[in-house]
Amino acid sequence: MSAIAQPALRRARVGRGVFTGGVFWIVTVAVLLAGVVAINVLVLRLNVELDDLRRTRAELKAEIATTRAQLSSASSNARIENEAATKLGLVKHDPNATTFLRLEP
């Protein structure tokens, strides 16, 4: 062989594997992007669920406030006195009309 042919033999192209070139990076980037999309979808679903829970909590708080108001009005003295007078026929007693008896032993 001549001296000129030897460098040409050394430069012979070495075969590359499938994942040593650009295909590897394309697959890697595609997998990473798919992971990012999956995480974003998961976060979006959790946010929707959180919004539903917040709305439910607000509705329950409003219902509790309404129930407390109903309980307060139901236990008021004026309402109880009115119910006693109308339904049971009870009347308010005059404290000046009270008499005391002394029992001697």
MISE-207063 format. One line per field, with one value per residue: x, y, z of N, C-alpha, C, O in turn; residue in one letter. Coordinates in nm, 2 decimals, padded with zeros to 4 digits. Layout:
REM residues N
neast <- X/... $
nnorth <- Y/... $
nup <- Z/... $
caeast <- X/... $
canorth <- Y/... $
caup <- Z/... $
ceast <- X/... $
cnorth <- Y/... $
cup <- Z/... $
oeast <- X/... $
onorth <- Y/... $
oup <- Z/... $
res <- A/... $
REM end
This chain:
REM residues 105
neast <- 00.08/00.03/00.16/-00.03/-00.27/-00.31/-00.41/-00.66/-00.78/-00.79/-00.97/-01.21/-01.55/-01.70/-01.96/-02.26/-02.47/-02.83/-02.93/-02.73/-02.72/-02.91/-03.17/-03.19/-03.19/-03.42/-03.62/-03.58/-03.64/-03.91/-04.02/-03.98/-04.13/-04.39/-04.41/-04.42/-04.66/-04.84/-04.82/-04.91/-05.18/-05.27/-05.24/-05.43/-05.67/-05.67/-05.70/-05.95/-06.11/-06.05/-06.17/-06.44/-06.47/-06.43/-06.65/-06.85/-06.79/-06.85/-07.12/-07.21/-07.13/-07.30/-07.55/-07.52/-07.52/-07.78/-07.93/-07.85/-07.96/-08.23/-08.25/-08.19/-08.41/-08.61/-08.57/-08.62/-08.74/-08.98/-09.11/-09.16/-09.33/-09.54/-09.62/-09.70/-09.92/-10.10/-10.13/-10.14/-10.29/-10.20/-10.13/-09.95/-09.84/-09.93/-09.70/-09.77/-10.00/-09.95/-09.99/-09.89/-09.89/-09.88/-09.77/-09.82/-09.64 $
nnorth <- -00.12/00.22/00.53/00.73/00.61/00.50/00.70/00.73/00.49/00.49/00.69/00.57/00.54/00.49/00.28/00.40/00.36/00.32/00.49/00.68/00.91/01.17/01.07/00.96/01.19/01.31/01.13/01.14/01.41/01.41/01.23/01.37/01.60/01.48/01.40/01.64/01.75/01.56/01.60/01.87/01.83/01.67/01.86/02.05/01.90/01.86/02.13/02.19/02.01/02.12/02.37/02.29/02.18/02.41/02.56/02.40/02.41/02.68/02.69/02.52/02.67/02.89/02.76/02.68/02.92/03.01/02.82/02.87/03.12/03.06/02.89/03.08/03.26/03.08/03.02/03.25/03.47/03.62/03.48/03.23/03.31/03.41/03.17/03.02/03.17/03.17/02.90/02.74/02.88/03.01/03.28/03.57/03.61/03.85/03.99/04.15/04.05/03.83/03.63/03.54/03.26/03.20/02.94/02.80/02.60 $
nup <- 00.00/-00.05/00.09/00.07/00.05/00.30/00.51/00.41/00.46/00.73/00.79/00.74/00.77/01.08/01.18/01.31/01.60/01.64/01.85/01.89/01.76/01.63/01.66/01.91/02.07/01.98/02.06/02.33/02.40/02.31/02.49/02.73/02.69/02.67/02.93/03.06/02.96/03.06/03.33/03.35/03.27/03.48/03.69/03.61/03.63/03.90/03.99/03.89/04.04/04.30/04.27/04.26/04.51/04.67/04.59/04.69/04.96/05.01/04.96/05.17/05.39/05.36/05.39/05.66/05.79/05.73/05.86/06.13/06.16/06.14/06.37/06.57/06.54/06.60/06.87/07.00/07.26/07.22/07.02/07.14/07.35/07.20/07.07/07.29/07.38/07.16/07.07/07.30/07.47/07.69/07.93/08.01/08.34/08.59/08.80/09.03/09.12/09.27/09.55/09.88/10.10/10.44/10.61/10.92/11.14 $
caeast <- 00.00/00.11/00.14/-00.14/-00.39/-00.33/-00.50/-00.80/-00.83/-00.81/-01.09/-01.32/-01.66/-01.74/-02.11/-02.33/-02.59/-02.95/-02.95/-02.61/-02.73/-03.02/-03.29/-03.19/-03.23/-03.56/-03.70/-03.57/-03.72/-04.05/-04.07/-03.99/-04.25/-04.51/-04.42/-04.47/-04.80/-04.92/-04.82/-05.00/-05.32/-05.30/-05.26/-05.55/-05.78/-05.67/-05.75/-06.10/-06.16/-06.04/-06.27/-06.56/-06.47/-06.44/-06.79/-06.93/-06.77/-06.92/-07.26/-07.23/-07.12/-07.43/-07.65/-07.50/-07.56/-07.92/-07.98/-07.82/-08.05/-08.35/-08.24/-08.20/-08.54/-08.70/-08.55/-08.64/-08.85/-09.10/-09.18/-09.21/-09.44/-09.65/-09.67/-09.77/-10.05/-10.19/-10.15/-10.17/-10.38/-10.13/-10.12/-09.84/-09.89/-09.90/-09.63/-09.83/-10.12/-09.91/-10.01/-09.81/-09.95/-09.79/-09.81/-09.76/-09.63 $
canorth <- 00.00/00.34/00.62/00.81/00.53/00.47/00.79/00.71/00.37/00.53/00.77/00.50/00.57/00.38/00.27/00.45/00.29/00.40/00.59/00.76/01.03/01.26/00.99/00.95/01.32/01.34/01.05/01.19/01.53/01.38/01.17/01.47/01.68/01.41/01.40/01.78/01.76/01.48/01.67/01.98/01.78/01.63/01.98/02.11/01.82/01.89/02.26/02.18/01.95/02.21/02.47/02.23/02.17/02.54/02.60/02.32/02.47/02.81/02.65/02.47/02.78/02.97/02.68/02.68/03.06/03.01/02.73/02.94/03.23/02.99/02.85/03.20/03.31/02.98/03.02/03.38/03.47/03.67/03.38/03.13/03.37/03.41/03.03/02.98/03.24/03.13/02.75/02.67/02.96/03.06/03.42/03.62/03.64/03.98/03.97/04.22/03.97/03.71/03.63/03.43/03.20/03.16/02.81/02.79/02.46 $
caup <- 00.00/-00.06/00.20/00.04/00.07/00.44/00.57/00.36/00.53/00.87/00.79/00.71/00.86/01.17/01.18/01.43/01.64/01.62/01.95/01.92/01.68/01.65/01.69/02.06/02.13/01.94/02.14/02.47/02.41/02.30/02.62/02.83/02.66/02.70/03.07/03.10/02.92/03.15/03.46/03.33/03.27/03.62/03.77/03.57/03.69/04.05/04.01/03.87/04.16/04.41/04.26/04.30/04.66/04.73/04.57/04.78/05.09/05.02/04.97/05.30/05.49/05.35/05.46/05.81/05.83/05.72/05.97/06.25/06.17/06.17/06.51/06.65/06.55/06.66/07.01/07.06/07.37/07.17/06.94/07.23/07.42/07.10/07.05/07.41/07.39/07.05/07.06/07.43/07.55/07.82/07.94/08.10/08.47/08.65/08.93/09.14/09.16/09.34/09.70/09.95/10.21/10.55/10.68/11.05/11.19 $
ceast <- 00.09/00.08/00.02/-00.27/-00.42/-00.42/-00.64/-00.86/-00.87/-00.94/-01.22/-01.43/-01.70/-01.89/-02.16/-02.45/-02.71/-02.97/-02.83/-02.62/-02.85/-03.15/-03.30/-03.24/-03.37/-03.65/-03.70/-03.65/-03.87/-04.10/-04.08/-04.11/-04.38/-04.52/-04.47/-04.61/-04.89/-04.93/-04.91/-05.15/-05.36/-05.32/-05.39/-05.67/-05.79/-05.73/-05.90/-06.17/-06.16/-06.14/-06.41/-06.58/-06.49/-06.59/-06.88/-06.92/-06.84/-07.07/-07.30/-07.22/-07.25/-07.54/-07.64/-07.55/-07.71/-07.98/-07.96/-07.92/-08.19/-08.36/-08.26/-08.34/-08.64/-08.69/-08.57/-08.75/-08.98/-09.18/-09.23/-09.33/-09.56/-09.71/-09.75/-09.91/-10.14/-10.22/-10.20/-10.26/-10.33/-10.12/-10.01/-09.90/-09.84/-09.83/-09.69/-09.95/-10.08/-09.93/-09.93/-09.90/-09.85/-09.85/-09.74/-09.75/-09.70 $
cnorth <- 00.12/00.43/00.70/00.73/00.50/00.56/00.77/00.59/00.41/00.61/00.70/00.52/00.46/00.39/00.32/00.37/00.38/00.51/00.68/00.89/01.11/01.19/00.98/01.08/01.35/01.26/01.10/01.32/01.50/01.32/01.28/01.56/01.61/01.41/01.54/01.80/01.68/01.54/01.79/01.94/01.74/01.76/02.05/02.04/01.85/02.03/02.26/02.12/02.04/02.32/02.42/02.22/02.31/02.59/02.52/02.37/02.60/02.78/02.60/02.58/02.87/02.89/02.68/02.82/03.07/02.93/02.80/03.05/03.17/02.95/02.97/03.25/03.21/02.98/03.15/03.38/03.52/03.56/03.27/03.18/03.37/03.27/02.99/03.04/03.19/02.98/02.69/02.75/03.01/03.22/03.46/03.66/03.78/03.95/04.04/04.14/03.85/03.73/03.52/03.39/03.17/03.04/02.80/02.65/02.44 $
cup <- 00.00/00.06/00.18/00.07/00.22/00.52/00.53/00.43/00.67/00.89/00.76/00.81/00.95/01.18/01.31/01.47/01.62/01.72/01.98/01.85/01.72/01.69/01.84/02.12/02.10/02.03/02.29/02.49/02.40/02.43/02.73/02.81/02.69/02.85/03.12/03.07/03.02/03.29/03.46/03.33/03.41/03.71/03.74/03.63/03.84/04.08/03.99/03.99/04.28/04.40/04.29/04.45/04.73/04.71/04.67/04.93/05.11/05.04/05.11/05.41/05.48/05.41/05.61/05.86/05.83/05.84/06.11/06.27/06.20/06.32/06.60/06.66/06.61/06.82/07.08/07.16/07.31/07.09/07.03/07.31/07.32/07.08/07.17/07.42/07.28/07.05/07.19/07.51/07.68/07.81/08.03/08.23/08.52/08.78/09.05/09.20/09.24/09.49/09.76/10.07/10.31/10.61/10.81/11.09/11.32 $
oeast <- 00.20/-00.02/-00.03/-00.37/-00.53/-00.51/-00.74/-00.98/-00.96/-01.00/-01.32/-01.40/-01.72/-01.95/-02.11/-02.51/-02.70/-03.01/-02.82/-02.55/-02.88/-03.24/-03.41/-03.32/-03.44/-03.75/-03.80/-03.72/-03.95/-04.21/-04.17/-04.17/-04.47/-04.64/-04.55/-04.69/-04.99/-05.03/-04.99/-05.23/-05.47/-05.42/-05.46/-05.77/-05.90/-05.80/-05.98/-06.27/-06.25/-06.20/-06.49/-06.68/-06.56/-06.64/-06.97/-07.01/-06.90/-07.14/-07.40/-07.30/-07.30/-07.63/-07.74/-07.61/-07.77/-08.08/-08.04/-07.97/-08.27/-08.46/-08.32/-08.39/-08.74/-08.78/-08.53/-08.85/-09.09/-09.30/-09.34/-09.42/-09.68/-09.83/-09.85/-10.00/-10.26/-10.34/-10.28/-10.31/-10.40/-10.11/-09.97/-10.00/-09.73/-09.89/-09.67/-09.99/-10.17/-09.90/-09.91/-09.97/-09.74/-09.96/-09.62/-09.85/-09.70 $
onorth <- 00.13/00.41/00.75/00.79/00.48/00.52/00.79/00.59/00.35/00.61/00.76/00.52/00.34/00.50/00.28/00.31/00.50/00.62/00.75/00.99/01.12/01.26/00.99/01.07/01.41/01.31/01.10/01.33/01.57/01.35/01.28/01.60/01.67/01.41/01.54/01.85/01.73/01.54/01.82/02.01/01.77/01.76/02.10/02.10/01.87/02.05/02.33/02.17/02.05/02.36/02.49/02.24/02.32/02.65/02.58/02.38/02.62/02.85/02.64/02.58/02.91/02.95/02.68/02.82/03.12/02.97/02.79/03.08/03.23/02.96/02.96/03.29/03.25/02.95/03.17/03.31/03.47/03.55/03.22/03.11/03.34/03.26/02.92/02.98/03.17/02.95/02.60/02.70/03.05/03.27/03.38/03.73/03.81/03.89/03.99/04.16/03.77/03.84/03.41/03.46/03.12/03.04/02.80/02.57/02.32 $
oup <- 00.05/00.13/00.29/00.12/00.26/00.59/00.61/00.45/00.73/00.99/00.75/00.93/00.90/01.19/01.42/01.38/01.59/01.69/02.08/01.87/01.84/01.76/01.90/02.21/02.18/02.08/02.35/02.59/02.47/02.47/02.81/02.91/02.74/02.90/03.22/03.15/03.06/03.35/03.55/03.39/03.45/03.79/03.82/03.67/03.89/04.17/04.06/04.04/04.36/04.50/04.36/04.50/04.83/04.80/04.73/05.00/05.22/05.11/05.17/05.50/05.59/05.48/05.68/05.96/05.92/05.90/06.19/06.38/06.28/06.39/06.71/06.77/06.67/06.89/07.19/07.14/07.35/07.10/07.01/07.33/07.37/07.08/07.16/07.47/07.31/07.04/07.19/07.61/07.77/07.70/08.12/08.24/08.50/08.87/09.16/09.31/09.28/09.54/09.69/10.13/10.28/10.67/10.82/11.07/11.37 $
res <- M/S/A/I/A/Q/P/A/L/R/R/A/R/V/G/R/G/V/F/T/G/G/V/F/W/I/V/T/V/A/V/L/L/A/G/V/V/A/I/N/V/L/V/L/R/L/N/V/E/L/D/D/L/R/R/T/R/A/E/L/K/A/E/I/A/T/T/R/A/Q/L/S/S/A/S/S/N/A/R/I/E/N/E/A/A/T/K/L/G/L/V/K/H/D/P/N/A/T/T/F/L/R/L/E/P $
REM end
